[in-house]
Amino acid sequence: MTPTRTASLTIAAFLGWLSVLPAYAVPPVATPSPGYEARLQEQRAAAARAHRPVAPVLKPPRRTKRAR
């Protein structure tokens, strides 16, 4: 193998290994800020309103057997 090919395979293997490691996310601020919390609550309320059905779902009428 040429040194260029070995180097590129090594880099590809390293990047593949990095992609399987878990990502650790941290909150944007260490202490909760009132403005940030208010924006989060506003977003959640808007998302909850967006997913509600506009009209209620109606059940079809029940079929009953006729007496002979």
C-alpha positions in Angstrom: 0.0 0.0 0.0 1.1 3.5 -0.7 1.6 5.9 2.2 -1.2 8.1 0.9 -3.7 5.2 0.8 -2.6 4.0 4.3 -3.1 7.5 5.7 -6.5 7.9 4.1 -7.7 4.5 5.4 -6.4 5.4 8.8 -8.3 8.7 8.8 -11.5 7.0 7.5 -11.2 4.4 10.2 -10.8 7.0 12.9 -13.8 9.0 11.7 -15.9 5.9 11.6 -14.9 5.2 15.2 -15.8 8.7 16.2 -19.3 8.4 14.7 -20.2 5.5 17.0 -19.2 7.4 20.2 -22.2 8.9 22.1 -22.6 12.7 22.0 -22.9 14.5 25.3 -25.1 17.6 25.1 -25.2 20.2 27.8 -27.9 22.8 28.5 -27.3 26.2 27.0 -27.0 27.8 30.5 -25.9 26.4 33.8 -28.7 28.0 35.7 -32.2 28.3 34.3 -32.9 31.8 33.0 -36.5 33.1 33.2 -36.5 34.3 29.6 -35.3 31.0 28.3 -37.9 29.1 30.4 -40.7 31.4 29.1 -39.7 30.8 25.5 -39.6 27.0 26.1 -43.1 27.1 27.6 -44.4 29.2 24.8 -43.0 26.8 22.2 -44.4 23.8 24.0 -47.9 25.5 24.2 -47.8 26.3 20.5 -46.8 22.8 19.6 -49.6 21.4 21.8 -52.2 23.7 20.0 -50.9 22.7 16.6 -51.5 19.0 17.1 -55.1 19.2 18.4 -57.8 18.1 15.9 -59.9 20.9 14.5 -63.2 19.0 14.6 -64.1 16.1 17.0 -63.9 12.6 15.5 -67.4 11.2 15.2 -68.1 7.5 15.8 -70.3 5.8 13.2 -73.7 4.8 14.6 -73.9 1.3 16.1 -75.7 -1.3 14.0 -78.2 -3.3 15.8 -79.9 -6.5 14.8 -83.5 -6.3 13.9 -86.0 -8.6 15.7 -87.8 -11.0 13.5 
